[in-house]
Amino acid sequence: MSSQATPTLRLLGIGASPGIAVGHAFILDRKRIRTPKLRLAEAEVEPERMRMKTAIDLSDRQLAELKDQITRTEGSDHALILEAHRLMLHDPMLVDEVNRLIIEDRINAEWAVRRVARKIKHLFDNIPDEYFRERRSDVDYVADRIIRNLMGQVVDEEVEVPAEAIVVAHDLSPADAALMARSGRVAGFVTDLGGQTSHTAIVARARETPAVVGAGRASEQISPGDLVAMDGIRGVVLVNPSEEQLAVFREEQRRYQESERLALATKDLPAVSTDGFQIRLNGNIEFLEEIPSLLAHGAEGIGLYRTEFMFLDRKTAPTEEEHYRAYRQVLEAMGGRPVTIRTLDLGGDKVPGKTKHEKEPNPAMGLRAIRYCLSNRELFRTQLRALLRASVHGNLRLMFPLICGVSELREARSELEACRTELGRAGVPIGKRFPVGIMVETPSAATIADRLAQEADFFSVGTNDLIQYSLAIDRQNREVAYLYRPLHLSVLRQLRGIIDAARAANIPVAMCGEMAGDPLYTLVLLALGFDELSMTSGQIPVVKRLLRRVSRTDAMELLQNAMELTTAEEIERYVRTEMDRRFSETMEPEAPGVGNPEPADHEPREHGAPPSGRNTA
């Protein structure tokens, strides 16, 4: 029941896992732990070090037990995250520094752990890749576990979640998220922190549970038992909605579930326009566990498999065998469908063993992705050899990130061929030759797309970086985030140029950035002529429905009219109006208080929401 006496609170966050849920708030308060600060007498130093060692050993045993539990019930992917936490426990950067502070500064272990954790988190702040920036939270999870054990507090307490609960938390550890999701009693997650690649988002998407993350102070503003209506697509949370608002959410929920039902019923139909232009719809994944959801939503392949997770929180880089096993699992799970695997897209500031010596003044523009791999050939060859070996087990496509010029592509392909020859001479089984493509994500690559197309087997446009670099904006900077405009005329012209170059060279062109999964842009991308679009699983049904209801001729007329306009605002307004006119029955209607001038009862906060107000991958 909604409370008419309680004003509605509207929160905006990041839609991290699609779906609409209504339930009562269950507040999980794990985060608030006070760190005692004590000065030690000299005689207390050594006992304090032993106390620290005992806490680490205990933390290690707890994580090992938890990993075993989750592996038995959830599979191995979330367990990998817990294994990374175990490695972090023993990292010299943490242990040695804590011991140094205990000895030299004579402070208690809890205080020392907190100080070192803060220092390590600071190292993550300048990492351009969102996925790895989100791993700052791992430092907190590990530090909190040690401190709780030092203080004799209960750790990993089983939480009894009521049925159909909306779990609200400041943040969720991998353990909490996985344990609660498996209970089957969680209707949705709302967290203050996090982004698309946070643990909560990854677990929620894998379990197909709606989630809104990055919702500011939601855990403080929502009370236990509050009625909560949440939209994991748009990142909207209404607390104690009015009867009218609740009715809209219920209708939205019904329509979403009906859409899901129809999508499942038609998941094997092609994404083809009414005049016969077919687009392959693929999925983006980080973890093997996301594959069942992809297939259930009609994905025809994987358009982007990020391999960076293998380098997460390790003391050493993954071995060739570890790479091989991961790629083999994904290829076999997809059963012959195409799987596009991107080689390492990290900088030297995050690759294991390099952090201390390779600090980048500007990581986004520095030695990262293909640049780093070409500067660290053995690390690169380890991954390439594993990919060549894994190609025996499925339909592999390999993709190099951040290619800016032809020379880089030639060097990368040369390394691949050298590895192929090396394995062949050694008698190691490798698959037949597979397509080798590039991410087009810089203005330089877009400008010379005609030359790159002569030497690449396919293009995949990474719109997140392409738009960011083209418009010279930092999406993490709130002061300029509003300038992130996928429909900016310069972006549209670059996309058209990339596709023209690909067509001239007779190679396919895909898009795997956020723009691909946003229904607002579907007709624009159809008109431009993309062969493939890749997105998260939950976005596939809506995009497929739109594609199957319109002709490409109609879409091309819309695009032509749009590109005769001048400003990004004019183009976006025109496209949005045309989409609403054509698909008012298909596009989800705006929920009360979302994207319209209706004032909220409380001051609305737009925390981390994309400029369009829509969730994208």
Secondary structure, 3 states (H helix, E strand, C coil): CCCCCCCCEEEECEEEECCEEEEEEEEECCCCCCCCCCECCHHHHHHHHHHHHHHHHHHHHHHHHHHHHHHHHHCCHHHHHHHHHHHHHCCHHHHHHHHHHHHHHCECHHHHHHHHHHHHHHHHCCCCCHHHHCCHHHHHHHHHHHHHHHCCCCCCCCCCCCCCEEEEECCCCHHHHHHHHHHCCEEEEEECCCCCCCHHHHHHHHHCCCEEECCCCHHHHCCCCCEEEEECCCCEEEECCCHHHHHHHHHHHHHHHHHHHHHHHCCCCCEECCCCCEEEEEEEECCHHHHHHHHHCCCCCEEEEECHHHHCCCCCCCCHHHHHHHHHHHHHHCCCCEEEEECCCCECCCCCCCCCCCCCCCHHHCCEHHHHHHHCHHHHHHHHHHHHHHHHHCEEEEEECCCCCHHHHHHHHHHHHHHHHHHHHCCCCCCCCCCEEEEECCHHHHHCHHHHCCCCCCEEECHHHHHHHHHCCCCCCCCCHHHCCCCCHHHHHHHHHHHHHHHHHCCCEEECCHHHHCHHHHHHHHHHCCCEEEECHHHHHHHHHHHHCCCHHHHHHHHHHHHCCCCHHHHHHHHHHHHHHHHCCCCCCCCCCCCCCCCCCCCCEECCCCCCCCCCC
